Amino acid sequence: MRFKTLVAGFAFALTATAAFAAYNNVVVKLKTPVAEASDSIIVLGAAWSCAGDTCTSVLDRKTAQVRDCRQVARALGPVASFAVGSSNLDEAGIAACNAAAK
């Protein structure tokens, strides 16, 4: 019975790891700091935590995309940088992103 429990636990751990493998931390630096800290801003279907000029969230993304940055810029204002995990938008991507800013 112990062996079955061990195998079941191992299988669950592998499944859970695979399910969350595509999720990455997203870090956005804003050009203008937010007026007050908040952890209840919803953008891209996720809650964002903002303090000062930095907003963070966790999204099911592998790379930084201009389309995602645009939605963030519409909600939070112009961005200075946009990173998903180790992937960052370049200057052209940031410029395209900020074209949609509020």
Secondary structure, DSSP 8 states (H G I E B T S, - for coil): -HHHHHHHHHHHHHHHHHHHTTEEEEEEEESS--SS-EEEEEETTEEEEEETTEEEEEEE-SS--HHHHHHHHHHH--EEEEEETTEE--HHHHHHHHTT--
